[in-house]
């Protein structure tokens, strides 16, 4: 069983929520319990890091673990803490429920421990109850799939058959479509953004920003375009005018027309193109395709400038954009096989690299830049040849 009658001195509220198919889902409101719970800080994996692991893979299998958090037993003697009150009496769970603050971290810990060797081998990645097997050959794929299924049986973990896919060359995983050498947005999710209603208050703008922010890696100059909407989430009074409406429409347009990204290939040169405005900086990491000889985006980077950074001189802002990009993509660029090409529309970095007198933050930047093997290239004007660089497959 998963619950039992309880005599707990405390209880959390209980209610039902209607699901999309019309069925009811039981929900416990554990907010007060969570406030006084010692947090498990085991980190959930970053989706961007999981995606980066998939480069080079040709075959994919996706498995969905049934009952999720319910597979983890609550420590004996602690069940009363999660008791909940219903019209049929007081009950306490024997397993972890959705809504308990430590359920995700505890479940991720368990899954990582079960499959630690296959994760280290680089053939399995796990995000909570979603398991993805990825390999370069079908023979290896079947071997790993058998190992995973045997491991699941050993630990009495069951799968949802309707959510499992085997031996695919193109697969949806964590809201992204993955195939050999490419990653793109899930069209099912993206198509819904075109009908997104205009927000009328702060509470309504937050879900839109949350959705858009998930796909930031596909959107060039994301922070620049989203700034008017992010400003609405602060303490200032609600205000929706041309700037906010323009940002809202622009982001919807950019999501629905976003490019297909390529996976980074360590054997080919990297091309970094960076720029900075008054309040944001952005960059794109690209590689040249051997098929069409065009530069295709691997990932975009964007960040709002802090209040202090906004006061920097324009040449320092440009260098800051390069610094941000190199730090963000350090795992690709530090120790790269080929010299990294850095393109800018100002010659500031060329002067900066030869200057004998630097201020404190410039000296820090210079030290960091020395870790990379790169060449500087100047592209006059704001366009910087982005049309070819961002062309889609």
C-alpha positions as CSV (number, residue, x, y, z in Angstrom):
1,X,0.0,0.0,0.0
2,X,0.9,3.6,-0.4
3,X,-1.1,5.2,2.4
4,X,-2.5,4.1,5.7
5,X,-4.8,5.5,8.4
6,X,-2.9,8.0,10.7
7,X,-3.0,9.4,14.1
8,X,-0.6,12.2,13.3
9,X,-1.0,15.5,15.3
10,X,-0.6,17.4,12.1
11,X,-2.2,17.3,8.7
12,X,-1.9,18.9,5.3
13,X,-4.9,19.8,3.1
14,X,-6.1,17.4,0.4
15,X,-8.1,18.0,-2.7
16,X,-8.6,16.9,-6.3
17,X,-7.5,18.5,-9.6
18,X,-9.1,17.8,-12.9
19,X,-6.6,16.5,-15.6
20,X,-6.8,17.2,-19.3
21,X,-8.5,13.9,-20.0
22,X,-11.2,14.7,-17.4
23,X,-10.0,12.3,-14.7
24,X,-9.2,13.5,-11.2
25,X,-5.8,13.7,-9.7
26,X,-5.3,13.7,-5.9
27,X,-3.2,16.6,-4.5
28,X,-1.8,17.3,-1.1
29,X,-0.9,20.9,-0.2
30,X,2.4,20.5,1.6
31,X,3.5,24.2,1.6
32,X,3.5,24.5,5.4
33,X,5.4,21.2,5.8
34,X,7.9,22.2,3.1
35,X,8.6,25.5,4.9
36,X,9.9,23.6,8.0
37,X,11.6,20.8,6.1
38,X,15.4,20.5,5.9
39,X,16.1,20.6,2.2
40,X,17.9,17.9,0.2
41,X,20.2,19.9,-2.0
42,X,21.1,17.1,-4.4
43,X,21.1,18.8,-7.7
44,X,18.8,18.0,-10.6
45,X,20.7,17.7,-13.9
46,X,20.7,20.8,-16.2
47,X,18.8,20.0,-19.3
48,X,21.4,21.9,-21.4
49,X,24.1,19.6,-20.0
50,X,22.1,16.5,-20.7
51,X,21.6,17.6,-24.3
52,X,25.3,18.2,-24.8
53,X,26.0,14.6,-23.9
54,X,24.0,13.4,-26.8
55,X,26.2,14.6,-29.6
56,X,27.4,11.8,-31.8
57,X,24.6,9.5,-30.9
58,X,22.5,7.9,-33.7
59,X,20.1,5.6,-31.8
60,X,17.8,6.6,-29.0
61,X,15.5,4.8,-26.6
62,X,13.3,6.6,-24.1
63,X,11.8,4.9,-21.0
64,X,9.3,6.4,-18.5
65,X,9.4,5.0,-15.0
66,X,5.9,4.4,-13.7
67,X,4.7,6.0,-10.4
68,X,7.8,8.2,-10.2
69,X,8.3,9.5,-6.6
70,X,6.0,6.7,-5.3
71,X,8.9,4.3,-5.8
72,X,10.7,5.8,-2.9
73,X,9.7,4.7,0.6
74,X,9.5,7.3,3.3
75,X,11.8,6.6,6.2
76,X,10.1,4.4,8.8
77,X,8.9,6.6,11.6
78,X,8.6,9.8,9.5
79,X,5.4,9.0,7.7
80,X,3.2,11.0,10.2
81,X,4.9,14.2,9.1
82,X,3.3,14.0,5.7
83,X,-0.2,13.1,6.9
84,X,-3.2,14.6,5.1
85,X,-6.8,15.1,5.9
86,X,-9.7,13.9,3.8
87,X,-13.5,13.6,4.2
88,X,-12.9,9.9,5.0
89,X,-10.4,10.6,7.8
90,X,-6.7,11.2,8.3
91,X,-4.1,9.3,6.3
92,X,-0.3,9.2,6.0
93,X,1.8,8.2,3.0
94,X,4.2,5.3,3.1
95,X,6.0,6.6,-0.1
96,X,7.1,10.0,-1.3
97,X,4.4,12.1,-2.9
98,X,4.4,14.8,-5.5
99,X,4.5,18.1,-3.7
100,X,6.9,17.2,-0.9
101,X,9.9,19.5,-1.3
102,X,12.5,16.7,-1.2
103,X,10.8,14.3,-3.6
104,X,12.6,15.4,-6.8
105,X,16.1,15.4,-5.3
106,X,15.5,12.1,-3.4
107,X,14.2,10.4,-6.5
108,X,17.0,11.7,-8.7
109,X,19.5,10.5,-6.2
110,X,18.0,7.0,-6.3
111,X,18.0,6.8,-10.1
112,X,21.5,8.1,-10.4
113,X,22.8,5.5,-7.8
114,X,21.0,2.7,-9.7
115,X,22.5,3.6,-13.1
116,X,25.7,5.4,-12.0
117,X,28.0,3.2,-14.1
118,X,26.0,3.6,-17.3
119,X,25.7,7.4,-16.7
120,X,29.5,7.5,-16.3
121,X,29.9,5.4,-19.5
122,X,28.0,8.1,-21.4
123,X,25.2,5.9,-22.8
124,X,22.4,6.8,-20.4
125,X,21.1,10.1,-19.0
126,X,18.3,10.5,-16.5
127,X,16.0,13.4,-15.6
128,X,13.8,12.2,-12.7
129,X,11.6,9.4,-14.3
130,X,12.7,10.0,-17.9
131,X,15.5,7.6,-19.0
132,X,17.3,8.1,-22.3
133,X,19.6,5.5,-23.8
134,X,21.8,6.9,-26.6
135,X,24.5,5.1,-28.6
136,X,26.4,5.3,-31.9
137,X,25.6,1.7,-33.1
138,X,22.5,-0.5,-33.0
139,X,24.5,-3.4,-31.6
140,X,25.7,-1.3,-28.6
141,X,22.2,0.2,-28.3
142,X,20.6,-3.2,-27.7
143,X,23.3,-4.2,-25.3
144,X,22.7,-1.1,-23.1
145,X,19.0,-1.4,-23.4
146,X,19.1,-4.9,-22.1
147,X,21.3,-3.8,-19.2
148,X,18.9,-1.0,-18.3
149,X,15.8,-3.2,-18.4
150,X,17.6,-5.8,-16.2
151,X,18.5,-3.1,-13.8
152,X,14.9,-1.9,-13.6
153,X,13.7,-5.4,-13.0
154,X,16.3,-5.9,-10.2
155,X,15.0,-2.8,-8.4
156,X,11.4,-3.6,-9.1
157,X,10.8,-0.4,-11.1
158,X,8.1,-0.6,-13.8
159,X,7.7,1.3,-17.0
160,X,4.8,3.1,-18.7
161,X,4.6,1.2,-22.0
162,X,2.6,4.0,-23.7
163,X,5.4,6.5,-23.0
164,X,8.4,4.3,-24.0
165,X,10.0,4.5,-27.5
166,X,12.7,2.0,-28.7
167,X,15.6,2.3,-31.2
168,X,14.6,5.7,-32.7
169,X,16.8,7.9,-34.9
170,X,14.8,10.9,-33.9
171,X,13.1,11.3,-30.5
172,X,11.4,13.8,-28.2
173,X,13.1,14.2,-24.9
174,X,12.5,16.9,-22.3
175,X,10.7,19.1,-24.7
176,X,13.3,18.9,-27.4
177,X,13.5,16.9,-30.6
178,X,16.9,15.0,-30.7
179,X,18.4,13.4,-33.8
180,X,21.9,12.7,-35.0
181,X,23.8,16.0,-35.0
182,X,20.7,18.1,-34.4
183,X,18.5,19.5,-31.7
184,X,15.3,21.4,-32.3
185,X,12.2,22.6,-30.5
186,X,9.2,20.3,-30.1
187,X,6.7,21.6,-32.7
188,X,3.8,20.4,-30.6
189,X,4.8,22.7,-27.7
190,X,5.9,25.5,-29.9
191,X,2.7,25.7,-32.0
192,X,0.8,26.5,-28.9
193,X,2.7,29.7,-28.3
194,X,1.1,31.4,-31.4
195,X,-2.3,31.5,-29.7
196,X,-0.9,32.6,-26.3
197,X,-3.2,35.4,-25.0
198,X,-1.8,38.8,-24.2
199,X,-0.9,38.9,-20.5
200,X,-3.0,41.4,-18.4
201,X,-1.1,41.2,-15.1
202,X,2.2,40.1,-13.6
203,X,0.8,36.6,-12.7
204,X,-0.1,36.0,-16.4
205,X,3.3,37.2,-17.8
206,X,5.3,34.8,-15.7
207,X,4.1,31.5,-17.4
208,X,4.9,33.0,-20.8
209,X,8.4,33.9,-19.7
210,X,8.9,30.5,-18.2
211,X,8.0,28.8,-21.4
212,X,10.1,31.1,-23.6
213,X,13.0,30.9,-21.1
214,X,13.1,27.1,-21.5
215,X,14.0,27.6,-25.2
216,X,16.5,30.4,-24.7
217,X,19.3,28.4,-26.4
218,X,17.4,28.7,-29.7
219,X,16.7,32.5,-29.5
220,X,19.3,35.0,-30.6
221,X,19.6,38.0,-28.2
222,X,17.0,36.5,-25.9
223,X,17.7,38.8,-23.0
224,X,17.6,41.9,-25.2
225,X,14.2,41.0,-26.7
226,X,12.7,39.8,-23.4
227,X,13.8,42.7,-21.2
228,X,10.6,44.7,-21.4
229,X,8.7,41.6,-20.2
230,X,11.1,40.7,-17.4
231,X,10.9,44.3,-16.2
232,X,7.2,43.7,-15.5
233,X,8.0,41.0,-13.0
234,X,9.7,43.5,-10.6
235,X,8.2,45.8,-8.0
236,X,7.2,48.5,-10.5
237,X,3.5,49.0,-11.3
238,X,2.0,47.0,-14.1
239,X,2.4,48.7,-17.4
240,X,1.7,47.3,-20.9
241,X,2.5,49.6,-23.8
242,X,4.1,49.4,-27.2
243,X,7.5,48.1,-25.8
244,X,5.9,45.2,-24.0
245,X,3.5,44.3,-26.8
246,X,6.4,44.4,-29.3
247,X,8.5,42.2,-27.1
248,X,5.6,39.7,-26.6
249,X,5.0,39.5,-30.4
250,X,8.7,39.3,-31.3
251,X,9.4,36.5,-28.9
252,X,6.4,34.5,-30.2
253,X,7.7,35.0,-33.7
254,X,11.2,34.0,-32.9
255,X,10.1,30.8,-31.1
256,X,8.0,29.7,-34.0
257,X,10.8,30.4,-36.5
258,X,13.8,29.3,-34.4
259,X,16.7,27.6,-36.2
260,X,17.6,23.9,-35.9
261,X,20.7,23.7,-33.8
262,X,23.6,21.4,-34.5
263,X,25.5,19.4,-31.9
264,X,29.0,20.6,-31.3
265,X,31.7,18.6,-33.1
266,X,35.1,18.7,-31.4
267,X,36.9,17.9,-34.6
268,X,35.7,21.1,-36.4
269,X,36.6,24.7,-35.6
270,X,34.3,26.9,-33.5
271,X,33.2,30.3,-34.5
272,X,32.1,32.8,-31.7
273,X,30.2,36.0,-32.6
274,X,29.4,38.4,-29.8
275,X,27.8,41.8,-29.4
276,X,26.5,44.0,-26.7
277,X,23.9,46.7,-26.3
278,X,23.1,49.2,-23.6
279,X,21.5,46.7,-21.3
280,X,22.1,43.2,-22.7
281,X,24.8,41.1,-24.3
282,X,24.6,38.1,-26.6
283,X,26.6,35.6,-28.7
284,X,26.2,32.7,-31.0
285,X,28.5,29.6,-31.2
286,X,28.6,28.2,-34.7
287,X,30.3,25.5,-36.7
288,X,30.7,25.0,-40.5
289,X,28.8,22.1,-41.9
290,X,30.8,19.8,-44.1
291,X,27.7,19.2,-46.2
292,X,26.8,22.7,-47.3
293,X,29.9,24.6,-46.1
294,X,27.6,27.1,-44.2
295,X,27.9,28.2,-40.6
296,X,25.2,26.7,-38.5
297,X,24.3,27.7,-34.9
298,X,25.2,25.3,-32.1
299,X,23.7,27.4,-29.3
300,X,22.9,31.0,-28.5
301,X,23.9,32.9,-25.3
302,X,22.2,36.0,-23.9
303,X,22.4,37.8,-20.6
304,X,21.1,41.1,-19.2
305,X,23.7,43.5,-18.0
306,X,23.8,44.4,-14.3
307,X,23.4,47.9,-13.1
308,X,27.2,48.3,-12.7
309,X,27.9,46.7,-16.1
310,X,25.5,49.1,-17.9
311,X,27.8,51.9,-16.9
312,X,30.8,50.3,-18.6
313,X,32.3,52.0,-21.7
314,X,31.1,50.4,-25.0
315,X,34.5,48.7,-25.6
316,X,34.3,47.1,-22.1
317,X,30.7,45.9,-22.8
318,X,31.9,44.3,-26.0
319,X,34.7,42.5,-24.2
320,X,32.2,41.5,-21.5
321,X,30.1,39.8,-24.1
322,X,33.1,37.8,-25.3
323,X,34.0,36.9,-21.7
324,X,30.4,35.7,-21.0
325,X,30.4,33.6,-24.1
326,X,33.8,32.0,-23.4
327,X,32.7,31.2,-19.9
328,X,29.3,29.8,-20.9
329,X,30.9,27.5,-23.6
330,X,34.2,26.8,-21.8
331,X,33.6,23.0,-22.0
332,X,33.6,23.4,-25.8
333,X,36.3,26.0,-26.3
334,X,39.0,25.5,-23.6
335,X,41.5,23.1,-25.1
336,X,39.7,23.0,-28.5
337,X,41.5,21.2,-31.3
338,X,41.4,24.2,-33.5
339,X,42.0,27.9,-32.9
340,X,38.7,29.5,-31.9
341,X,37.6,32.3,-34.2
342,X,36.1,35.3,-32.4
343,X,34.2,37.9,-34.5
344,X,33.3,41.4,-33.3
345,X,32.1,44.6,-34.9
346,X,34.7,46.6,-33.0
347,X,38.4,46.4,-32.8
348,X,38.4,46.9,-29.1
349,X,39.5,43.4,-28.2
350,X,42.5,43.7,-30.5
351,X,43.6,46.8,-28.6
352,X,42.7,45.3,-25.3
353,X,45.0,42.2,-25.9
354,X,48.0,44.5,-26.5
355,X,47.4,47.2,-24.0
356,X,50.0,47.6,-21.2
357,X,47.8,49.4,-18.8
358,X,44.5,47.8,-17.6
359,X,42.1,48.5,-14.8
360,X,41.1,45.8,-12.3
361,X,38.3,44.1,-14.2
362,X,40.2,44.3,-17.5
363,X,43.2,42.6,-15.9
364,X,40.9,39.8,-14.6
365,X,39.5,39.4,-18.1
366,X,43.0,39.3,-19.7
367,X,44.0,36.5,-17.3
368,X,40.9,34.5,-18.2
369,X,41.3,35.0,-21.9
370,X,44.8,33.6,-21.8
371,X,43.3,30.2,-21.2
372,X,41.9,30.0,-24.7
373,X,43.6,29.7,-28.1
374,X,41.7,32.1,-30.3
375,X,42.1,34.5,-33.2
376,X,40.4,37.9,-33.6
377,X,38.4,38.9,-36.6
378,X,36.7,42.3,-37.2
379,X,33.4,42.6,-39.0
380,X,32.4,46.3,-39.5
381,X,28.7,47.1,-38.9
382,X,26.1,45.5,-36.8
383,X,25.1,42.8,-39.2
384,X,28.3,40.9,-38.8
385,X,27.3,38.4,-41.5
386,X,24.7,36.9,-39.2
387,X,22.5,35.7,-42.1
388,X,24.9,33.0,-43.2
389,X,25.9,32.2,-39.6
390,X,22.4,31.6,-38.5
391,X,21.1,29.9,-41.6
392,X,19.0,26.8,-41.0
393,X,19.5,23.3,-42.2
